[in-house]
Amino acid sequence: MTEDTPRFGFVAFAETWNGRLAMLGFVIGLATEL
């Protein structure tokens, strides 16, 4: 998991959106639990 070579060219883009969706899902899940 320490490779810096982009396989498809959108690895960094996918990583940023994965983090954003993870935070969004966490916030929504937390809000629904309250």
PDB file with one MODEL, atoms N, CA, C and O in Angstrom:
MODEL        1
ATOM      1  N   MET A   1       0.828  -1.214   0.000  1.00  0.00           N
ATOM      2  CA  MET A   1       0.000   0.000   0.000  1.00  0.00           C
ATOM      3  C   MET A   1       0.857   1.256   0.000  1.00  0.00           C
ATOM      4  O   MET A   1       0.342   2.355   0.206  1.00  0.00           O
ATOM      5  N   THR A   2       2.148   1.110  -0.227  1.00  0.00           N
ATOM      6  CA  THR A   2       3.036   2.274  -0.205  1.00  0.00           C
ATOM      7  C   THR A   2       3.460   2.665  -1.614  1.00  0.00           C
ATOM      8  O   THR A   2       4.465   3.353  -1.793  1.00  0.00           O
ATOM      9  N   GLU A   3       2.696   2.228  -2.618  1.00  0.00           N
ATOM     10  CA  GLU A   3       3.042   2.572  -3.995  1.00  0.00           C
ATOM     11  C   GLU A   3       2.622   4.006  -4.305  1.00  0.00           C
ATOM     12  O   GLU A   3       1.522   4.430  -3.952  1.00  0.00           O
ATOM     13  N   ASP A   4       3.503   4.742  -4.964  1.00  0.00           N
ATOM     14  CA  ASP A   4       3.197   6.117  -5.343  1.00  0.00           C
ATOM     15  C   ASP A   4       2.839   6.210  -6.819  1.00  0.00           C
ATOM     16  O   ASP A   4       2.527   7.293  -7.315  1.00  0.00           O
ATOM     17  N   THR A   5       2.882   5.080  -7.527  1.00  0.00           N
ATOM     18  CA  THR A   5       2.578   5.093  -8.953  1.00  0.00           C
ATOM     19  C   THR A   5       1.076   4.955  -9.164  1.00  0.00           C
ATOM     20  O   THR A   5       0.484   3.948  -8.774  1.00  0.00           O
ATOM     21  N   PRO A   6       0.451   5.969  -9.783  1.00  0.00           N
ATOM     22  CA  PRO A   6      -0.989   5.895 -10.050  1.00  0.00           C
ATOM     23  C   PRO A   6      -1.296   4.826 -11.087  1.00  0.00           C
ATOM     24  O   PRO A   6      -0.707   4.829 -12.168  1.00  0.00           O
ATOM     25  N   ARG A   7      -2.197   3.925 -10.780  1.00  0.00           N
ATOM     26  CA  ARG A   7      -2.509   2.838 -11.706  1.00  0.00           C
ATOM     27  C   ARG A   7      -3.409   3.318 -12.846  1.00  0.00           C
ATOM     28  O   ARG A   7      -3.158   3.031 -14.017  1.00  0.00           O
ATOM     29  N   PHE A   8      -4.460   4.053 -12.482  1.00  0.00           N
ATOM     30  CA  PHE A   8      -5.428   4.450 -13.500  1.00  0.00           C
ATOM     31  C   PHE A   8      -5.433   5.952 -13.747  1.00  0.00           C
ATOM     32  O   PHE A   8      -6.061   6.424 -14.694  1.00  0.00           O
ATOM     33  N   GLY A   9      -4.739   6.701 -12.905  1.00  0.00           N
ATOM     34  CA  GLY A   9      -4.658   8.137 -13.126  1.00  0.00           C
ATOM     35  C   GLY A   9      -5.589   8.935 -12.234  1.00  0.00           C
ATOM     36  O   GLY A   9      -5.429  10.149 -12.110  1.00  0.00           O
ATOM     37  N   PHE A  10      -6.571   8.270 -11.601  1.00  0.00           N
ATOM     38  CA  PHE A  10      -7.512   8.998 -10.752  1.00  0.00           C
ATOM     39  C   PHE A  10      -7.475   8.460  -9.321  1.00  0.00           C
ATOM     40  O   PHE A  10      -8.471   8.506  -8.599  1.00  0.00           O
ATOM     41  N   VAL A  11      -6.295   7.946  -8.924  1.00  0.00           N
ATOM     42  CA  VAL A  11      -6.179   7.364  -7.591  1.00  0.00           C
ATOM     43  C   VAL A  11      -6.296   8.449  -6.528  1.00  0.00           C
ATOM     44  O   VAL A  11      -6.997   8.266  -5.533  1.00  0.00           O
ATOM     45  N   ALA A  12      -5.618   9.576  -6.725  1.00  0.00           N
ATOM     46  CA  ALA A  12      -5.682  10.665  -5.753  1.00  0.00           C
ATOM     47  C   ALA A  12      -7.094  11.237  -5.707  1.00  0.00           C
ATOM     48  O   ALA A  12      -7.599  11.567  -4.634  1.00  0.00           O
ATOM     49  N   PHE A  13      -7.726  11.353  -6.862  1.00  0.00           N
ATOM     50  CA  PHE A  13      -9.106  11.850  -6.935  1.00  0.00           C
ATOM     51  C   PHE A  13     -10.046  10.915  -6.177  1.00  0.00           C
ATOM     52  O   PHE A  13     -10.915  11.369  -5.432  1.00  0.00           O
ATOM     53  N   ALA A  14      -9.869   9.620  -6.368  1.00  0.00           N
ATOM     54  CA  ALA A  14     -10.716   8.646  -5.685  1.00  0.00           C
ATOM     55  C   ALA A  14     -10.453   8.669  -4.181  1.00  0.00           C
ATOM     56  O   ALA A  14     -11.380   8.506  -3.388  1.00  0.00           O
ATOM     57  N   GLU A  15      -9.204   8.869  -3.785  1.00  0.00           N
ATOM     58  CA  GLU A  15      -8.872   8.909  -2.364  1.00  0.00           C
ATOM     59  C   GLU A  15      -9.522  10.098  -1.678  1.00  0.00           C
ATOM     60  O   GLU A  15     -10.061   9.963  -0.579  1.00  0.00           O
ATOM     61  N   THR A  16      -9.478  11.270  -2.320  1.00  0.00           N
ATOM     62  CA  THR A  16     -10.075  12.457  -1.702  1.00  0.00           C
ATOM     63  C   THR A  16     -11.582  12.288  -1.585  1.00  0.00           C
ATOM     64  O   THR A  16     -12.166  12.633  -0.558  1.00  0.00           O
ATOM     65  N   TRP A  17     -12.224  11.754  -2.637  1.00  0.00           N
ATOM     66  CA  TRP A  17     -13.675  11.578  -2.585  1.00  0.00           C
ATOM     67  C   TRP A  17     -14.058  10.473  -1.628  1.00  0.00           C
ATOM     68  O   TRP A  17     -15.130  10.520  -1.024  1.00  0.00           O
ATOM     69  N   ASN A  18     -13.181   9.456  -1.475  1.00  0.00           N
ATOM     70  CA  ASN A  18     -13.450   8.395  -0.510  1.00  0.00           C
ATOM     71  C   ASN A  18     -13.446   8.970   0.899  1.00  0.00           C
ATOM     72  O   ASN A  18     -14.290   8.608   1.719  1.00  0.00           O
ATOM     73  N   GLY A  19     -12.507   9.859   1.185  1.00  0.00           N
ATOM     74  CA  GLY A  19     -12.449  10.493   2.499  1.00  0.00           C
ATOM     75  C   GLY A  19     -13.646  11.383   2.738  1.00  0.00           C
ATOM     76  O   GLY A  19     -14.200  11.403   3.837  1.00  0.00           O
ATOM     77  N   ARG A  20     -14.052  12.124   1.713  1.00  0.00           N
ATOM     78  CA  ARG A  20     -15.202  13.023   1.861  1.00  0.00           C
ATOM     79  C   ARG A  20     -16.482  12.234   2.092  1.00  0.00           C
ATOM     80  O   ARG A  20     -17.285  12.588   2.955  1.00  0.00           O
ATOM     81  N   LEU A  21     -16.676  11.172   1.328  1.00  0.00           N
ATOM     82  CA  LEU A  21     -17.884  10.363   1.493  1.00  0.00           C
ATOM     83  C   LEU A  21     -17.872   9.638   2.829  1.00  0.00           C
ATOM     84  O   LEU A  21     -18.924   9.440   3.438  1.00  0.00           O
ATOM     85  N   ALA A  22     -16.685   9.238   3.293  1.00  0.00           N
ATOM     86  CA  ALA A  22     -16.596   8.575   4.593  1.00  0.00           C
ATOM     87  C   ALA A  22     -16.977   9.539   5.705  1.00  0.00           C
ATOM     88  O   ALA A  22     -17.719   9.172   6.615  1.00  0.00           O
ATOM     89  N   MET A  23     -16.476  10.774   5.641  1.00  0.00           N
ATOM     90  CA  MET A  23     -16.814  11.770   6.658  1.00  0.00           C
ATOM     91  C   MET A  23     -18.293  12.132   6.573  1.00  0.00           C
ATOM     92  O   MET A  23     -18.947  12.313   7.600  1.00  0.00           O
ATOM     93  N   LEU A  24     -18.824  12.239   5.353  1.00  0.00           N
ATOM     94  CA  LEU A  24     -20.235  12.579   5.176  1.00  0.00           C
ATOM     95  C   LEU A  24     -21.122  11.474   5.742  1.00  0.00           C
ATOM     96  O   LEU A  24     -22.102  11.750   6.433  1.00  0.00           O
ATOM     97  N   GLY A  25     -20.775  10.226   5.446  1.00  0.00           N
ATOM     98  CA  GLY A  25     -21.544   9.104   5.965  1.00  0.00           C
ATOM     99  C   GLY A  25     -21.467   9.024   7.483  1.00  0.00           C
ATOM    100  O   GLY A  25     -22.450   8.689   8.143  1.00  0.00           O
ATOM    101  N   PHE A  26     -20.295   9.334   8.036  1.00  0.00           N
ATOM    102  CA  PHE A  26     -20.131   9.308   9.489  1.00  0.00           C
ATOM    103  C   PHE A  26     -20.980  10.385  10.149  1.00  0.00           C
ATOM    104  O   PHE A  26     -21.619  10.140  11.172  1.00  0.00           O
ATOM    105  N   VAL A  27     -20.986  11.576   9.563  1.00  0.00           N
ATOM    106  CA  VAL A  27     -21.774  12.684  10.117  1.00  0.00           C
ATOM    107  C   VAL A  27     -23.267  12.376  10.016  1.00  0.00           C
ATOM    108  O   VAL A  27     -24.018  12.628  10.958  1.00  0.00           O
ATOM    109  N   ILE A  28     -23.699  11.832   8.878  1.00  0.00           N
ATOM    110  CA  ILE A  28     -25.113  11.495   8.706  1.00  0.00           C
ATOM    111  C   ILE A  28     -25.518  10.387   9.679  1.00  0.00           C
ATOM    112  O   ILE A  28     -26.592  10.440  10.278  1.00  0.00           O
ATOM    113  N   GLY A  29     -24.658   9.393   9.830  1.00  0.00           N
ATOM    114  CA  GLY A  29     -24.956   8.316  10.774  1.00  0.00           C
ATOM    115  C   GLY A  29     -25.024   8.829  12.199  1.00  0.00           C
ATOM    116  O   GLY A  29     -25.883   8.408  12.974  1.00  0.00           O
ATOM    117  N   LEU A  30     -24.124   9.735  12.547  1.00  0.00           N
ATOM    118  CA  LEU A  30     -24.124  10.301  13.894  1.00  0.00           C
ATOM    119  C   LEU A  30     -25.364  11.161  14.117  1.00  0.00           C
ATOM    120  O   LEU A  30     -25.948  11.150  15.200  1.00  0.00           O
ATOM    121  N   ALA A  31     -25.760  11.905  13.089  1.00  0.00           N
ATOM    122  CA  ALA A  31     -26.932  12.777  13.210  1.00  0.00           C
ATOM    123  C   ALA A  31     -28.214  11.951  13.347  1.00  0.00           C
ATOM    124  O   ALA A  31     -29.132  12.345  14.066  1.00  0.00           O
ATOM    125  N   THR A  32     -28.277  10.817  12.665  1.00  0.00           N
ATOM    126  CA  THR A  32     -29.484   9.995  12.757  1.00  0.00           C
ATOM    127  C   THR A  32     -29.565   9.282  14.103  1.00  0.00           C
ATOM    128  O   THR A  32     -30.657   8.944  14.559  1.00  0.00           O
ATOM    129  N   GLU A  33     -28.425   9.053  14.738  1.00  0.00           N
ATOM    130  CA  GLU A  33     -28.419   8.379  16.036  1.00  0.00           C
ATOM    131  C   GLU A  33     -28.840   9.308  17.160  1.00  0.00           C
ATOM    132  O   GLU A  33     -29.311   8.847  18.200  1.00  0.00           O
ATOM    133  N   LEU A  34     -28.677  10.601  16.968  1.00  0.00           N
ATOM    134  CA  LEU A  34     -29.010  11.548  18.035  1.00  0.00           C
ATOM    135  C   LEU A  34     -30.516  11.756  18.155  1.00  0.00           C
ATOM    136  O   LEU A  34     -30.968  12.523  19.005  1.00  0.00           O
TER     137      LEU A  34
ENDMDL
END
